[in-house]
Amino acid sequence: MKKIAFAISIFLFSFACSACDICGCGLGNYYIGLLPQFNHSFLGLRYKYSSFHTNIKNEPTEFSKDFFQTIEVWGGMNIGKRWQILTMLPFNNIHQTSDDGTLNAKGLGDIAVMGNYKVFEHSSVTAGKKLVSQQVWLGAGIKLATGKFSIDSSDPDFVAQANTQVGSGSNDFMLNALYNISIDKFGVTTGANYKINTTNNDQYFFGNKFSATSMAYYVFSKTKTIITPNAGLMFDHTEANLLQNQKVDETGGYLLSTAAGVEVSFNKITLGCNVQLPLSQNFASAQTTTQIKGMFHVTFSL
């Protein structure tokens, strides 16, 4: 059970590209994901989907429907018993339909790399002979400006331009902490992540972001097949964006979502899916709303 608890630890770091027309809740959002079971290393492919709808309150004819898809190559490696390296290489596809017409953008996104260190691990057995396992992980990482970013700051619609780029144009930094406890086949993982952004070459700054999540899971195992359903809550708070050190109106906000998914592992292959539904949110004075988000992945243990 100790190995299973480690394998399904939820890392908040997983990187996804999403945005909206005016709110800037955008590039570099975090996405809930379960790590596949692996002993040494893994390599996989993930598909992510998200959408946003915007309607301007005082201008009902102005609207935007934004759809974001990411195909991401991701991998991880254990180094010894306490270190772990994760990396993500995303390819983004953006489709926007608005009163100004249709916009499409696609290309390589921002590559991200993170290292995690297990600072605490303890196992014990209850009077009922159930194994109790606890772990604490701390991590840090960097997101590189490998995706294209280019805006015209003199254009009145520069915010919409900024939020429909395949990259943020900035090198950003991430810090995370995670606590996992499992009792027999049931477990709960709780974590927090803070993303520290920098100003890009166009003098545009995407607001720093705090994320927190708590997920419960249960492990069903039979012969070589392991099925792990999971569900929980996710909270994001994004600070306002800046252009030339000046606050960009109607950017920043918060989102509380519920999430549910399942992981199925057999031999060295893991299949997983995840759905997120918003419970409460506030972006652009409620003019922008986050819709459903989803993810599917196939991963191979090496």
Wavefront OBJ file of the C-alpha trace (Angstrom):
o trace
v 0.000 0.000 0.000
v 2.904 2.358 0.632
v 3.939 2.171 -3.008
v 0.353 2.651 -4.159
v -0.084 5.728 -1.955
v 3.103 7.209 -3.411
v 2.137 6.433 -6.970
v -1.246 8.147 -6.847
v -0.089 11.286 -5.036
v -1.701 14.296 -6.682
v 0.725 16.960 -7.891
v -0.735 20.421 -8.483
v 2.061 21.272 -10.823
v 0.503 19.828 -13.997
v 0.562 22.604 -16.564
v -2.277 23.560 -18.887
v -2.827 26.513 -21.191
v -6.148 28.318 -20.870
v -7.417 31.864 -21.121
v -10.424 34.040 -21.845
v -11.264 37.160 -23.800
v -10.985 39.789 -21.056
v -10.364 38.294 -17.639
v -6.804 37.073 -18.047
v -7.467 34.002 -15.926
v -5.234 32.587 -18.505
v -1.939 31.201 -19.490
v -0.243 28.794 -17.121
v -3.236 27.525 -15.209
v -2.819 24.400 -13.118
v -4.658 21.211 -13.727
v -5.478 18.373 -11.332
v -3.845 15.128 -12.384
v -2.932 11.803 -10.813
v 0.535 10.446 -11.291
v 0.543 6.961 -12.807
v 2.039 4.071 -10.919
v 5.738 3.690 -11.673
v 8.881 2.515 -9.933
v 11.616 4.312 -11.876
v 10.224 6.487 -14.681
v 7.205 7.046 -16.920
v 6.327 8.673 -20.255
v 2.854 9.556 -21.440
v 0.494 11.644 -23.535
v -2.304 13.810 -22.161
v -5.212 15.603 -23.806
v -6.719 18.580 -21.970
v -9.786 20.661 -22.753
v -11.224 23.858 -21.264
v -13.654 26.581 -22.320
v -14.687 30.083 -21.284
v -17.683 32.238 -22.206
v -17.667 36.048 -22.009
v -20.589 38.474 -22.323
v -20.109 42.202 -21.771
v -22.853 43.459 -19.447
v -23.264 46.924 -20.928
v -22.697 45.769 -24.521
v -24.839 42.665 -25.131
v -23.624 42.393 -28.734
v -20.032 41.872 -27.530
v -19.275 38.254 -26.673
v -16.554 35.641 -26.819
v -16.524 31.840 -26.704
v -13.047 30.419 -26.133
v -11.993 26.795 -26.484
v -8.545 25.548 -25.507
v -7.033 22.152 -26.227
v -3.620 20.910 -25.176
v -1.841 17.756 -26.246
v 0.987 17.295 -23.783
v 3.933 14.950 -23.646
v 4.788 14.399 -19.992
v 7.214 12.280 -18.038
v 8.718 11.673 -14.632
v 11.653 9.982 -12.975
v 12.439 8.880 -9.439
v 15.969 9.585 -8.243
v 16.717 7.481 -5.208
v 13.969 7.161 -2.602
v 13.243 10.843 -2.003
v 13.692 12.818 -5.249
v 11.393 13.039 -8.236
v 11.613 15.019 -11.488
v 8.565 15.876 -13.621
v 8.444 17.576 -17.020
v 5.670 18.684 -19.412
v 5.887 19.668 -23.088
v 2.527 21.080 -24.310
v 1.216 21.739 -27.810
v -1.709 24.174 -27.661
v -4.682 24.708 -29.972
v -6.893 27.772 -29.363
v -10.231 28.521 -31.048
v -12.138 31.720 -30.311
v -15.485 32.822 -31.689
v -16.516 36.416 -30.895
v -18.349 39.426 -32.280
v -15.050 40.321 -34.000
v -14.935 37.020 -35.892
v -13.010 33.777 -35.507
v -9.461 33.329 -34.239
v -7.327 30.205 -34.340
v -3.842 29.736 -32.898
v -1.734 26.637 -32.410
v 1.843 25.745 -31.597
v 4.336 24.701 -28.958
v 3.444 25.971 -25.488
v 5.649 26.669 -22.467
v 7.740 23.724 -21.277
v 7.730 23.168 -17.519
v 10.067 21.206 -15.241
v 9.698 20.529 -11.497
v 11.636 18.692 -8.821
v 9.960 17.235 -5.714
v 11.571 16.068 -2.472
v 9.957 13.753 0.079
v 10.684 15.401 3.429
v 8.600 13.043 5.573
v 7.309 9.488 5.416
v 5.793 7.378 8.186
v 3.890 4.099 8.221
v 2.107 2.321 11.063
v -0.458 -0.436 11.590
v -3.756 0.095 13.418
v -5.258 -2.293 15.942
v -7.414 -3.580 13.103
v -4.248 -4.374 11.138
v -4.790 -1.613 8.581
v -1.726 0.113 7.157
v -1.592 3.882 7.728
v 0.868 5.741 5.502
v 1.730 9.460 5.534
v 3.968 11.496 3.237
v 4.941 15.138 2.843
v 6.455 16.432 -0.402
v 7.959 19.842 -1.182
v 8.793 20.968 -4.691
v 9.929 23.816 -6.919
v 10.008 24.277 -10.664
v 10.330 26.564 -13.643
v 8.157 27.259 -16.676
v 10.182 28.329 -19.712
v 9.103 30.876 -22.340
v 9.155 28.407 -25.218
v 5.683 29.296 -26.540
v 5.102 32.244 -28.872
v 3.795 35.491 -27.361
v 3.308 38.743 -29.311
v 0.815 41.575 -28.710
v 0.281 45.176 -29.804
v -0.128 47.121 -26.551
v -1.593 50.101 -28.469
v -4.518 47.955 -29.652
v -7.633 48.438 -27.455
v -8.108 44.661 -27.523
v -4.600 43.891 -26.222
v -6.012 41.851 -23.306
v -7.814 39.522 -25.695
v -4.600 39.249 -27.703
v -2.590 38.370 -24.591
v -5.006 35.630 -23.586
v -5.050 33.902 -26.967
v -1.311 33.260 -27.241
v 0.132 29.746 -27.148
v 2.747 30.893 -24.598
v 3.064 33.537 -21.871
v 6.409 34.940 -23.062
v 7.831 34.785 -19.540
v 9.992 32.467 -17.461
v 7.994 31.693 -14.324
v 8.618 29.836 -11.065
v 6.549 27.417 -8.998
v 6.507 26.243 -5.383
v 4.368 23.424 -4.048
v 3.680 21.361 -0.949
v 1.702 18.147 -0.665
v 0.457 15.935 2.177
v -0.867 12.433 1.568
v -2.465 10.093 4.101
v -3.857 6.655 3.335
v -5.585 4.079 5.538
v -5.641 0.703 3.877
v -7.097 1.374 0.394
v -8.617 4.788 1.160
v -6.607 8.000 1.036
v -6.737 11.790 0.918
v -4.179 14.060 -0.708
v -4.091 17.800 0.054
v -1.713 20.255 -1.558
v -0.967 23.904 -2.270
v 0.915 25.578 -5.099
v 2.081 29.131 -5.746
v 3.189 30.295 -9.198
v 5.457 33.351 -9.380
v 5.344 35.001 -12.791
v 7.737 37.474 -14.403
v 7.217 40.283 -16.923
v 7.740 39.260 -20.543
v 9.481 41.195 -23.328
v 6.208 42.908 -24.283
v 6.037 44.325 -20.724
v 3.007 42.178 -19.983
v 2.725 40.420 -16.621
v 0.279 37.612 -15.899
v -0.830 37.751 -12.263
v 0.681 35.321 -9.752
v -1.509 32.366 -8.900
v -2.309 30.356 -5.774
v -3.895 26.912 -6.085
v -5.087 24.443 -3.470
v -6.723 21.056 -3.800
v -7.955 18.158 -1.696
v -8.768 14.819 -3.309
v -10.029 11.542 -1.873
v -9.408 8.218 -3.597
v -9.997 4.510 -3.161
v -7.885 1.697 -4.594
v -9.545 -1.393 -6.066
v -7.019 -4.054 -7.005
v -7.424 -7.455 -8.634
v -4.566 -9.519 -10.042
v -2.555 -7.037 -12.168
v -5.309 -4.427 -12.573
v -5.684 -1.433 -10.228
v -8.680 0.928 -10.452
v -8.527 4.200 -8.525
v -11.620 6.472 -8.568
v -11.033 9.913 -7.071
v -12.997 13.089 -6.300
v -12.457 16.373 -4.506
v -12.260 20.149 -4.612
v -9.902 22.599 -6.310
v -9.465 26.327 -5.600
v -7.566 28.880 -7.701
v -6.919 32.560 -7.028
v -5.223 34.656 -9.713
v -3.937 38.189 -9.158
v -4.526 40.983 -11.668
v -2.390 41.271 -14.789
v -0.106 44.242 -15.444
v 0.949 46.083 -18.599
v 3.985 48.327 -18.185
v 3.478 48.024 -14.401
v -0.109 49.286 -14.649
v -3.027 47.126 -13.540
v -5.100 45.707 -16.387
v -8.813 46.164 -15.651
v -11.087 43.125 -15.316
v -8.250 40.636 -14.829
v -7.667 38.231 -11.973
v -10.254 36.418 -9.892
v -11.017 33.085 -8.265
v -12.495 29.702 -9.154
v -13.753 26.884 -6.925
v -14.323 23.614 -8.762
v -15.289 20.061 -8.009
v -13.303 17.354 -9.739
v -13.775 13.642 -10.326
v -11.862 11.035 -12.258
v -10.606 7.482 -12.445
v -7.262 5.791 -13.107
v -6.946 2.254 -14.458
v -3.548 0.538 -14.408
v -2.617 -2.850 -15.799
v 0.903 -4.145 -16.292
v 2.898 -1.006 -17.200
v 0.054 0.961 -18.803
v -2.168 3.540 -17.081
v -5.314 5.105 -18.534
v -6.926 8.044 -16.736
v -9.556 10.727 -17.121
v -10.636 13.742 -15.110
v -13.564 16.204 -15.234
v -13.798 19.565 -13.446
v -17.019 21.524 -12.932
v -17.130 25.069 -11.489
v -18.981 25.603 -8.203
v -18.217 29.285 -7.595
v -16.216 31.847 -9.567
v -15.655 35.535 -10.179
v -13.750 36.754 -13.236
v -14.147 40.133 -14.963
v -16.994 41.198 -12.663
v -18.820 37.946 -13.535
v -18.710 38.755 -17.253
v -16.529 35.703 -17.940
v -17.501 32.220 -16.798
v -15.413 29.072 -16.795
v -17.157 26.067 -18.330
v -16.324 22.377 -18.053
v -12.702 21.187 -18.116
v -11.508 17.705 -18.896
v -8.416 15.538 -19.313
v -7.538 12.092 -20.668
v -4.135 10.416 -20.606
v -2.288 7.238 -21.479
v 1.008 6.603 -19.715
v 3.683 3.934 -19.850
v 5.934 2.962 -16.948
v 9.514 2.459 -18.086
l 1 2 3 4 5 6 7 8 9 10 11 12 13 14 15 16 17 18 19 20 21 22 23 24 25 26 27 28 29 30 31 32 33 34 35 36 37 38 39 40 41 42 43 44 45 46 47 48 49 50 51 52 53 54 55 56 57 58 59 60 61 62 63 64 65 66 67 68 69 70 71 72 73 74 75 76 77 78 79 80 81 82 83 84 85 86 87 88 89 90 91 92 93 94 95 96 97 98 99 100 101 102 103 104 105 106 107 108 109 110 111 112 113 114 115 116 117 118 119 120 121 122 123 124 125 126 127 128 129 130 131 132 133 134 135 136 137 138 139 140 141 142 143 144 145 146 147 148 149 150 151 152 153 154 155 156 157 158 159 160 161 162 163 164 165 166 167 168 169 170 171 172 173 174 175 176 177 178 179 180 181 182 183 184 185 186 187 188 189 190 191 192 193 194 195 196 197 198 199 200 201 202 203 204 205 206 207 208 209 210 211 212 213 214 215 216 217 218 219 220 221 222 223 224 225 226 227 228 229 230 231 232 233 234 235 236 237 238 239 240 241 242 243 244 245 246 247 248 249 250 251 252 253 254 255 256 257 258 259 260 261 262 263 264 265 266 267 268 269 270 271 272 273 274 275 276 277 278 279 280 281 282 283 284 285 286 287 288 289 290 291 292 293 294 295 296 297 298 299 300 301 302
